[in-house]
Amino acid sequence: MTSKRIFVTGASGCIGHYVVEALIQETNHELFLLVRNPDKLKFDYHARPGITILQADMRQIEQFSDLLKTIDCAILIATAWGGPQEVYDVNVVKTLRLLSLLDPNVCQQAIYFATASILDRNNEPLKEAETIGTDYIRSKYACFQQLGKLKLAPRITTLFPTLLLGGGPDKPESHISSGIVQVANWAWLLRFLKTDGSFHFIHGKDVAQIVRHLIDHPPADGERRQLVLGNQMVTVNQAIEETCFYLNKRIYFRIPLTPGIANLLIAIFRIKMAAWDRFSMNYRHFTHRYVVSPETFGLPTYCATFTDVLKLSGVGRRR
C-alpha cells in the first residue's frame, strides 16, 4: 500500500492508543499525532521514522492549517469531558474547524469518532441525546448534525462505538473496562435478578483493526459511511449467566427486576438520577439495526463474547 500522511487527534486516550499502536507497528504511513501531553503516550513513538508529535490543544488547531492541507487521511478521536464550554469548544467548534481545514482535493478520507449513544435502534439520531443527554453526548449529537454541511462531507466516515472495552499496563483503561471487575464482584447478588435489556460492545483492539482497514479501503461512492461499531447484541440476562458460569456460581432462581420496581427502589432510597440516566434505565435496549466488527471485513475479532470481556478485563476464572 502507498504510504499516506495521517493526522490523528486523541492519541493519548484508550482508542487512540490502540489505533496509533496498530498504525506504527503494522503500516509505514507517516503519522502526525496531536496531543496535549506527550508524557501520557504509553506506546513507543520513536519505534520507526515518520512519526511526528504535535504538542497542542484542539483549541489551537488553526496553527496547523498548512499541514492539514497536505493530509491524506485524518482520524478524529479527541474528545473533551470537562465543563460544558470546553466540551462544546473541542467536540463541536474545533472538530468542525479541523475538518474544514482539510483540502478536499488532497484528503481521501476523514474518520470521525462519534458515539452510538446518539443513535436509536434504527441507527437514526436519537432525539433524547440532543435534549437530555450529558454535555458529552449533546456535543457529539451537535457535531454529527453539522458534518453534512462541510465540503469534505462525502469523504467523512463516521464511527459510532458502542460500549468500549480495553486498557491495561500499556494503555489507558476505558470507563467500561474499569467497572467490569466491580460488577463481577456482585455476581453473587446479580444471579438472583432478571431484567429486560440488551447492548453491544467492542474492544479497542478491534476498533483499531477496523480503522486500519478503512484507511486502506475507504468506502466507495454509495457505500455505507456511518458505521456502528459493535459485536452482536448481548442481553443483560445473558451477560449475568455467562458471568455466573465463568465464576462457577449457580443460579437457583431469578426475580424479575422491572422498570416499575427499579423506579420504586429509587424513590424509596431517594436516589438522585440525571434525566439521561433515568431515560437510559427506561430505554433499556441500546441496540442497533446494523453493527460492524472486524469480522464484517473478513478480519479476526479479538473480543467477540462476554466471556472474552471478563477474561480481558482481568476477572479471574473460577472452577
NORDACOR-V700376 format. One record per backbone hydrogen bond with DSSP energy under -1.0 kcal/mol. CO is the residue of the C=O (numbers start at 1). NH is the residue of the N-H. E is the energy in kcal/mol with one decimal. If there is no record, write none. Layout:
co	nh	e
CO	NH	E
CO	NH	E
This chain:
co	nh	e
4	30	-2.4
5	72	-1.9
5	73	-1.9
6	32	-2.7
7	75	-3.1
8	34	-2.9
9	77	-1.1
10	13	-1.4
13	17	-2.2
14	18	-1.5
15	19	-2.7
16	20	-2.8
17	21	-2.3
18	22	-1.9
19	23	-2.1
20	24	-2.7
21	25	-2.6
22	26	-2.5
30	6	-3.3
31	52	-2.9
32	8	-2.9
33	54	-3.2
35	56	-1.8
37	40	-2.1
38	41	-1.8
43	45	-1.1
44	47	-1.3
50	31	-3.1
52	33	-2.9
54	35	-2.2
57	60	-2.5
58	61	-1.6
60	63	-1.7
61	64	-2.1
62	65	-1.8
64	68	-2.7
65	69	-1.2
67	70	-2.1
68	71	-1.2
72	108	-2.6
72	109	-1.3
73	7	-2.2
74	111	-3.4
75	9	-2.3
76	113	-2.3
83	87	-2.6
84	88	-2.3
85	89	-2.6
86	90	-2.6
87	91	-2.5
88	92	-1.7
88	93	-1.8
89	94	-3.3
92	96	-2.5
93	97	-1.9
94	98	-2.4
95	99	-2.0
96	100	-1.9
97	101	-1.2
103	106	-2.1
103	107	-3.5
109	74	-1.8
110	157	-3.1
111	76	-2.9
112	159	-3.1
115	118	-1.7
116	119	-1.8
118	126	-2.9
120	123	-1.8
124	120	-3.4
126	129	-1.4
127	130	-1.0
127	131	-1.6
128	132	-2.8
134	138	-3.0
135	139	-2.2
136	140	-2.0
137	141	-2.2
138	142	-2.5
139	143	-2.4
140	144	-2.2
141	145	-1.9
143	146	-1.1
146	149	-1.7
147	150	-1.7
150	153	-1.5
152	155	-2.8
153	156	-1.8
155	110	-2.3
157	112	-2.4
158	227	-2.6
159	114	-3.3
160	229	-1.7
161	116	-2.3
163	202	-2.6
165	204	-2.5
166	174	-2.5
168	171	-1.3
171	168	-2.2
174	178	-1.9
176	179	-1.4
179	183	-2.3
180	184	-2.7
181	185	-1.6
183	186	-1.6
184	187	-1.8
186	189	-1.5
186	190	-2.8
187	191	-2.0
189	192	-1.9
190	193	-2.1
192	255	-3.5
194	257	-4.0
197	236	-2.5
198	286	-1.9
199	234	-2.8
200	163	-1.3
201	231	-2.5
202	165	-2.4
203	207	-2.1
204	208	-2.2
205	209	-1.4
206	210	-1.8
207	211	-2.5
208	212	-2.6
209	213	-2.0
210	214	-2.5
211	215	-2.4
212	216	-1.6
213	217	-2.0
220	223	-2.5
225	158	-2.6
227	160	-2.9
228	292	-3.0
229	162	-2.0
234	199	-2.4
235	239	-2.2
236	240	-2.3
237	241	-2.5
238	242	-2.9
239	243	-2.1
240	244	-2.5
241	245	-2.4
242	246	-2.5
243	247	-2.2
244	249	-3.1
246	318	-1.9
255	194	-2.3
258	262	-2.5
259	263	-2.7
260	264	-1.9
261	265	-2.5
262	266	-2.1
263	267	-2.0
264	268	-2.8
265	269	-2.6
266	271	-2.3
274	278	-2.3
275	279	-2.3
276	280	-2.6
277	281	-2.1
278	282	-1.8
279	283	-2.7
280	284	-2.2
283	285	-3.1
284	198	-1.4
284	286	-1.1
285	287	-1.7
292	230	-2.4
293	296	-1.5
294	297	-1.4
294	299	-2.6
295	298	-1.8
305	309	-1.6
306	310	-2.1
307	311	-2.4
308	312	-3.0
309	313	-1.4
310	315	-2.4
311	314	-1.3
